[in-house]
Amino acid sequence: MANLRKPKTAIQAEMQPWLSANPQFREKRFIQVGTSLFHSKRFQQLSIGARYMLFCMAMDAGKSLIFEFPKSSGRRYGFAYSSYTRYLKEMIQKKFLVVKQSGRSNFHKNVYSFSTDWKIRINPDEEI
């Protein structure tokens, strides 16, 4: 008979003690990151700050592909305005993010989407 145990929800997720600031090691939200991303040449070409910001965006976005990440969210994760802007431009330029809707002209928040275009090989021999 199949295992019918109820899967753990995010609220019940127990983290490794060294990966949580919570004394009970329980988190309401966490992200999954594959080892192939860490080993990817293109991901490694992002600055350390852009990599960290990508993970912060993933944390804020949850399961959503499309999300908002205003400067106030960046400040909450410790990014200065100039760093926030620089890392955002870097991730857009290197095709990890796409601007879905610009709020520049109407004073709304920008809307972003995670992208997999960074995985597209220009040269068939190129490592991703």
Secondary structure as UniProt FT lines:
FT   HELIX           10..12
FT   HELIX           17..19
FT   TURN            23..24
FT   HELIX           35..39
FT   HELIX           41..44
FT   HELIX           48..61
FT   TURN            62..63
FT   STRAND          66..68
FT   HELIX           71..76
FT   TURN            77..78
FT   HELIX           81..93
FT   TURN            94..95
FT   STRAND          97..101
FT   TURN            104..107
FT   STRAND          111..114
FT   HELIX           117..119
FT   TURN            124..125
//
